[in-house]
Amino acid sequence: MLEFKSATAQYIIVTLNYWAFTLTDGALRMLVVLFFHGLGFSPLEIAGLFLLYEFFGMVTNLLGGWLATAIGLTITMQLGLALQIGALCMLLVDSSVLSVAYVMVAQALSGIAKDLNKMSAKTSIKSLVADDSQNRLYRWVAMLTGSKNALKGLGFFLGGWLLAVVGFQGAVGIMAALLSAVFVLSLILLNRSTGIAKQRSKFTELFSKSAAINRLSAARFFLFGSRDIWFVVALPVFLQSELSWSYTQVGSLLAVWIIGYGAMQALAPKVTEASGKTAFEWVAAICLLPALIAIGLYLEWNTELLIIAGLLIFGALFAINSSVHSYLIVSYAREDGASMDVGFYYMANAAGRLVCTLLSGLIYQHYGLAACLIGSSILLITAAAISWKLPR
């Protein structure tokens, strides 16, 4: 069997795998939000469609890290691809079959797939970089994370565009075919021994015993919750229902935002050094921004300009935060069995997204976008307080 053995070659293959997955994941999220809003689903019902997606993502991060120490990161990554293909195939049915419960099950599979793939891709980098090459580790993590989010943004645009051009089922079918090809290539090219622990980790070791990782995980919970409480459901529904934007316009704006966000993540090593102090400083810089956007909405400033400008500033600062976090968890993780520490951390990430995805629909439905933005600032202030105690 052909294998590209060098660390750089394996990194490139892992990155390409992650790109393809992320492209379809972003497109599917936009498809679900816009398609089901068009069918008359309320914001809270749309948020509910992602409930099992985020819940099983949380469970997967915790258990997937332990599983990867036994079977390897390549196998867990390929398992994620296979599950995502299965989730997409579930949605290739007539629209009359797409009930809330049915779509929630498909989204549950997608949530498991996404976090198996993400945990595997990011953890594998640690095994490809020597311990004395931390600058290289930071660059590789930042490049993977940044490029991933750029592709996720392109996926948002792709989802809105495909929905307008070929419809929901057509879009899902195209994505399933793309991922199937990537899955076959990964079976041929990736080294299957990556990430297998030298000593078998016990199931009771799932929860991290490191104070640094526990604090970073708690900060991550509130950091990503602060984004999703207004970005996941409230913002696209607001743009479509209050500003009368089309599917393609909504998808294009969120695509540009995510692409710019990814570019800033990739540039993070050039503008800052990663440390606990840096994590605190950059989250402190963004704390009040969502509340300022909310005040602008209350004062009835130019809504479209306010939303777009606020999104761009928020995205740039949030991207640096995310990139620093992504490096710190890989750096903090133990050498043998790193996937367990990384999995625990991304479990906290998924938990924050789960809670705040629901809050995004609930708060928007009852109180509007401004209330979601106020909630975002509260979460950011909490993340800053926790980040103050990270190792400096």
C-alpha positions as CSV (number, residue, x, y, z in Angstrom):
1,M,0.0,0.0,0.0
2,L,1.3,3.5,-0.9
3,E,2.0,5.7,2.0
4,F,3.6,9.2,2.1
5,K,5.8,8.8,5.1
6,S,7.3,12.2,5.8
7,A,5.8,14.5,8.5
8,T,5.2,17.3,5.9
9,A,3.5,14.9,3.5
10,Q,1.2,13.5,6.2
11,Y,0.4,17.0,7.4
12,I,-0.6,18.0,3.9
13,I,-2.8,15.0,3.5
14,V,-4.5,15.5,6.9
15,T,-5.1,19.1,6.0
16,L,-6.7,18.3,2.6
17,N,-8.9,15.7,4.3
18,Y,-10.0,18.3,6.9
19,W,-10.6,20.9,4.2
20,A,-13.0,18.6,2.3
21,F,-14.9,17.7,5.4
22,T,-15.2,21.3,6.6
23,L,-16.4,22.5,3.2
24,T,-19.3,20.1,3.3
25,D,-20.0,20.7,7.0
26,G,-20.3,24.5,6.5
27,A,-22.5,24.0,3.5
28,L,-24.8,21.6,5.3
29,R,-25.2,24.0,8.3
30,M,-26.3,26.8,5.9
31,L,-28.5,24.5,4.0
32,V,-30.3,23.3,7.1
33,V,-30.8,26.9,8.5
34,L,-32.1,28.4,5.3
35,F,-34.1,25.5,3.9
36,F,-36.0,24.8,7.1
37,H,-36.6,28.5,7.8
38,G,-38.1,28.6,4.3
39,L,-40.4,25.7,5.2
40,G,-41.8,27.8,8.1
41,F,-39.8,26.5,11.0
42,S,-39.4,28.9,13.9
43,P,-35.9,30.1,15.1
44,L,-36.3,27.8,18.2
45,E,-37.2,24.8,16.0
46,I,-34.2,25.5,13.8
47,A,-31.9,25.7,16.8
48,G,-33.4,22.3,18.0
49,L,-32.3,20.7,14.7
50,F,-28.7,21.3,15.9
51,L,-29.4,20.0,19.5
52,L,-28.2,16.4,18.9
53,Y,-25.4,17.7,16.5
54,E,-23.8,19.6,19.3
55,F,-24.7,17.1,22.1
56,F,-23.1,14.1,20.3
57,G,-20.2,16.3,19.3
58,M,-19.6,16.9,23.0
59,V,-19.8,13.2,23.8
60,T,-17.6,12.3,20.7
61,N,-14.8,14.6,21.8
62,L,-14.6,13.0,25.2
63,L,-14.8,9.4,24.0
64,G,-13.1,9.9,20.7
65,G,-9.9,11.0,22.3
66,W,-9.8,7.8,24.4
67,L,-10.7,5.7,21.3
68,A,-7.9,7.3,19.2
69,T,-5.2,6.2,21.7
70,A,-6.2,2.6,21.0
71,I,-6.9,2.5,17.3
72,G,-5.1,5.6,16.0
73,L,-6.0,9.1,14.8
74,T,-6.1,8.0,11.1
75,I,-8.9,5.4,11.8
76,T,-11.0,7.9,13.8
77,M,-10.6,10.5,11.1
78,Q,-11.7,8.0,8.5
79,L,-14.6,7.0,10.7
80,G,-15.7,10.6,10.8
81,L,-15.7,10.8,7.0
82,A,-17.8,7.6,6.7
83,L,-20.4,8.9,9.3
84,Q,-20.7,12.2,7.5
85,I,-21.3,10.5,4.2
86,G,-24.0,8.4,6.0
87,A,-25.6,11.6,7.5
88,L,-25.7,13.2,4.0
89,C,-27.3,10.1,2.5
90,M,-30.0,10.2,5.2
91,L,-31.1,13.7,3.9
92,L,-31.4,12.5,0.3
93,V,-35.1,11.7,0.8
94,D,-38.2,13.6,-0.2
95,S,-38.9,16.8,1.7
96,S,-42.0,15.3,3.2
97,V,-39.9,12.9,5.2
98,L,-37.7,15.6,6.7
99,S,-39.4,15.9,10.0
100,V,-37.7,17.6,13.0
101,A,-36.9,14.2,14.6
102,Y,-35.5,12.7,11.4
103,V,-33.2,15.7,10.7
104,M,-32.1,15.7,14.3
105,V,-30.9,12.1,13.9
106,A,-29.0,12.9,10.7
107,Q,-27.5,15.9,12.4
108,A,-26.5,13.7,15.4
109,L,-24.4,11.5,13.0
110,S,-22.9,14.7,11.4
111,G,-22.0,16.0,14.9
112,I,-20.2,12.7,15.7
113,A,-18.4,12.8,12.3
114,K,-17.3,16.5,12.6
115,D,-15.7,16.1,16.0
116,L,-14.0,12.8,15.2
117,N,-12.5,14.5,12.1
118,K,-11.5,17.7,13.9
119,M,-10.1,16.0,17.0
120,S,-8.1,13.6,14.9
121,A,-6.7,16.2,12.5
122,K,-5.6,18.7,15.1
123,T,-4.1,16.1,17.5
124,S,-2.2,14.4,14.7
125,I,-0.1,17.5,14.3
126,K,1.5,17.0,17.7
127,S,2.8,13.6,16.7
128,L,4.3,15.1,13.5
129,V,6.3,17.9,15.2
130,A,9.3,17.5,17.5
131,D,8.9,18.8,21.1
132,D,11.7,21.4,20.5
133,S,9.9,22.9,17.5
134,Q,7.1,24.9,19.2
135,N,7.2,27.7,16.7
136,R,6.6,25.2,13.9
137,L,3.8,23.6,16.0
138,Y,2.1,27.0,16.4
139,R,2.4,27.8,12.7
140,W,1.1,24.4,11.6
141,V,-1.9,24.5,14.1
142,A,-2.7,28.1,13.0
143,M,-2.5,27.2,9.3
144,L,-4.7,24.1,9.7
145,T,-7.2,26.0,11.9
146,G,-7.2,29.2,9.7
147,S,-7.5,27.3,6.4
148,K,-10.3,25.2,7.9
149,N,-12.4,28.2,8.7
150,A,-11.7,29.8,5.3
151,L,-13.1,26.6,3.8
152,K,-16.0,26.6,6.2
153,G,-16.8,30.1,5.0
154,L,-16.7,28.9,1.5
155,G,-19.0,26.1,2.6
156,F,-21.6,28.7,3.8
157,F,-21.6,30.4,0.5
158,L,-21.7,27.0,-1.3
159,G,-24.7,25.9,0.8
160,G,-26.7,29.1,0.0
161,W,-25.7,29.0,-3.7
162,L,-26.5,25.3,-4.1
163,L,-29.8,25.6,-2.4
164,A,-30.8,28.3,-4.9
165,V,-29.4,26.5,-7.9
166,V,-30.0,22.7,-7.4
167,G,-32.2,22.5,-4.3
168,F,-31.7,20.8,-1.0
169,Q,-31.5,17.2,-2.2
170,G,-29.3,18.1,-5.2
171,A,-26.8,19.9,-2.9
172,V,-26.7,17.1,-0.4
173,G,-26.0,14.5,-3.2
174,I,-23.1,16.5,-4.6
175,M,-21.5,16.8,-1.2
176,A,-21.9,13.1,-0.4
177,A,-20.1,12.2,-3.7
178,L,-17.3,14.6,-2.9
179,L,-16.7,13.1,0.5
180,S,-16.8,9.6,-0.8
181,A,-13.9,10.3,-3.1
182,V,-11.9,11.9,-0.2
183,F,-12.6,8.9,1.9
184,V,-11.1,6.5,-0.6
185,L,-8.0,8.6,-1.0
186,S,-7.5,8.8,2.8
187,L,-7.6,5.0,2.9
188,I,-4.8,4.8,0.4
189,L,-2.5,7.7,1.6
190,L,-2.6,8.1,5.3
191,N,-0.3,6.3,7.9
192,R,-2.6,4.3,10.1
193,S,-0.3,4.1,13.1
194,T,-0.5,7.9,13.9
195,G,-1.6,8.7,17.4
196,I,-1.7,5.2,18.9
197,A,-0.6,5.5,22.5
198,K,2.5,3.5,23.7
199,Q,0.6,2.7,26.9
200,R,-3.1,1.9,26.9
201,S,-5.1,4.7,28.5
202,K,-7.7,3.8,31.1
203,F,-11.3,4.9,30.6
204,T,-11.2,6.6,34.0
205,E,-8.5,9.0,32.6
206,L,-11.0,10.6,30.2
207,F,-11.3,13.8,32.3
208,S,-8.1,15.9,32.4
209,K,-6.1,16.2,35.6
210,S,-4.2,19.2,34.4
211,A,-5.3,22.6,35.9
212,A,-4.1,24.4,32.8
213,I,-6.2,22.3,30.4
214,N,-9.2,22.5,32.7
215,R,-9.0,26.4,32.8
216,L,-8.4,26.6,29.0
217,S,-11.4,24.2,28.4
218,A,-13.6,26.4,30.6
219,A,-12.5,29.5,28.8
220,R,-13.2,27.8,25.4
221,F,-16.7,26.9,26.6
222,F,-17.6,30.6,27.1
223,L,-15.5,31.9,24.2
224,F,-17.3,29.8,21.5
225,G,-20.6,30.2,23.3
226,S,-20.2,33.9,22.8
227,R,-20.0,33.5,19.1
228,D,-22.8,30.9,18.6
229,I,-25.3,32.7,20.8
230,W,-25.9,35.2,18.0
231,F,-24.1,33.8,14.9
232,V,-25.6,30.3,14.4
233,V,-29.4,30.9,14.3
234,A,-30.2,34.5,15.3
235,L,-28.1,36.3,12.7
236,P,-29.0,34.4,9.5
237,V,-32.7,34.4,10.5
238,F,-32.5,38.2,11.2
239,L,-30.9,38.9,7.9
240,Q,-33.5,36.9,6.0
241,S,-36.7,37.9,7.9
242,E,-35.9,41.4,9.1
243,L,-33.7,42.7,6.3
244,S,-35.2,40.5,3.5
245,W,-31.9,39.2,2.3
246,S,-31.9,36.2,-0.2
247,Y,-30.4,32.8,0.5
248,T,-27.4,33.7,-1.6
249,Q,-26.9,37.0,0.2
250,V,-27.0,35.5,3.6
251,G,-24.7,32.7,2.6
252,S,-22.3,35.1,0.9
253,L,-22.0,37.4,4.0
254,L,-21.3,34.6,6.4
255,A,-18.9,33.0,3.9
256,V,-16.9,36.2,3.6
257,W,-16.9,36.5,7.4
258,I,-15.6,33.0,8.0
259,I,-13.0,33.2,5.2
260,G,-11.6,36.4,6.7
261,Y,-11.8,34.8,10.1
262,G,-9.8,31.9,8.8
263,A,-7.2,34.1,7.2
264,M,-6.7,36.0,10.5
265,Q,-6.2,32.7,12.3
266,A,-3.5,31.6,9.9
267,L,-1.8,35.0,10.4
268,A,-1.9,34.8,14.2
269,P,1.7,33.6,14.7
270,K,2.9,36.7,12.9
271,V,1.1,39.2,15.1
272,T,1.2,37.6,18.5
273,E,3.0,35.0,20.6
274,A,0.8,32.3,22.1
275,S,0.6,32.2,25.9
276,G,-2.0,32.3,28.7
277,K,-1.4,36.1,28.9
278,T,-2.1,36.5,25.2
279,A,-5.3,34.5,25.5
280,F,-6.5,36.9,28.3
281,E,-5.5,40.1,26.4
282,W,-7.2,39.2,23.2
283,V,-10.5,38.1,24.8
284,A,-10.5,41.2,27.0
285,A,-10.2,43.3,23.8
286,I,-13.5,41.9,22.4
287,C,-15.7,41.8,25.5
288,L,-17.8,44.9,25.0
289,L,-18.1,44.8,21.2
290,P,-21.3,42.7,20.9
291,A,-23.0,45.0,23.5
292,L,-22.0,48.0,21.4
293,I,-23.6,46.5,18.3
294,A,-26.7,45.9,20.4
295,I,-26.8,49.5,21.5
296,G,-26.5,50.6,17.8
297,L,-29.5,48.4,17.0
298,Y,-31.4,50.0,19.8
299,L,-30.5,53.5,18.6
300,E,-31.6,52.5,15.1
301,W,-28.3,53.2,13.4
302,N,-27.9,52.0,9.8
303,T,-28.6,48.3,10.5
304,E,-26.9,46.7,7.5
305,L,-23.7,48.8,8.0
306,L,-23.7,48.2,11.7
307,I,-24.1,44.4,11.4
308,I,-21.4,44.1,8.6
309,A,-18.9,46.4,10.4
310,G,-19.5,44.7,13.7
311,L,-19.1,41.3,12.2
312,L,-15.8,42.2,10.6
313,I,-14.2,43.6,13.8
314,F,-15.6,40.8,15.9
315,G,-14.3,38.2,13.5
316,A,-10.8,39.6,13.4
317,L,-10.4,39.7,17.2
318,F,-12.2,36.4,17.8
319,A,-9.9,34.7,15.2
320,I,-6.8,35.6,17.1
321,N,-8.4,34.3,20.3
322,S,-9.3,31.0,18.6
323,S,-5.9,30.5,17.1
324,V,-4.1,31.1,20.4
325,H,-6.4,28.6,22.1
326,S,-5.9,26.0,19.4
327,Y,-2.1,26.1,19.8
328,L,-2.3,26.2,23.7
329,I,-4.3,23.0,23.9
330,V,-1.9,21.1,21.6
331,S,1.0,22.5,23.5
332,Y,-0.5,21.7,27.0
333,A,-1.5,18.1,26.0
334,R,0.5,15.2,27.3
335,E,3.0,13.6,24.9
336,D,1.5,10.1,25.1
337,G,-2.2,10.0,24.7
338,A,-2.5,13.7,23.6
339,S,-5.9,12.9,21.9
340,M,-7.5,12.5,25.4
341,D,-6.5,16.0,26.5
342,V,-7.5,17.5,23.1
343,G,-10.7,15.6,23.1
344,F,-11.6,16.8,26.6
345,Y,-10.9,20.4,25.5
346,Y,-13.1,20.1,22.4
347,M,-15.8,18.5,24.5
348,A,-16.0,21.8,26.4
349,N,-16.0,23.6,23.0
350,A,-19.0,21.5,21.9
351,A,-20.8,22.0,25.2
352,G,-20.6,25.8,24.8
353,R,-21.9,25.6,21.3
354,L,-24.7,23.2,22.3
355,V,-26.0,25.5,25.1
356,C,-25.6,28.7,23.1
357,T,-27.1,27.3,19.9
358,L,-30.3,26.7,21.8
359,L,-30.0,30.1,23.5
360,S,-29.6,31.7,20.1
361,G,-32.9,30.4,18.9
362,L,-34.7,30.9,22.3
363,I,-33.5,34.4,23.0
364,Y,-33.9,35.6,19.4
365,Q,-37.5,34.3,19.2
366,H,-38.5,36.1,22.4
367,Y,-36.3,39.1,22.6
368,G,-34.5,39.7,19.3
369,L,-30.9,40.0,18.0
370,A,-29.9,42.7,20.4
371,A,-30.5,40.5,23.4
372,C,-28.4,37.7,21.9
373,L,-25.6,40.3,21.5
374,I,-25.8,41.3,25.1
375,G,-25.6,37.6,26.1
376,S,-22.5,37.4,23.9
377,S,-20.7,40.1,25.9
378,I,-21.6,38.5,29.2
379,L,-20.0,35.2,28.0
380,L,-16.9,37.0,26.7
381,I,-16.4,38.7,30.1
382,T,-16.6,35.3,31.8
383,A,-14.1,33.9,29.3
384,A,-11.7,36.7,30.1
385,A,-12.0,36.2,33.9
386,I,-11.1,32.5,33.5
387,S,-8.3,33.2,31.0
388,W,-6.6,35.6,33.6
389,K,-5.5,32.5,35.5
390,L,-4.0,30.6,32.6
391,P,-0.2,29.8,32.8
392,R,1.7,32.9,31.6
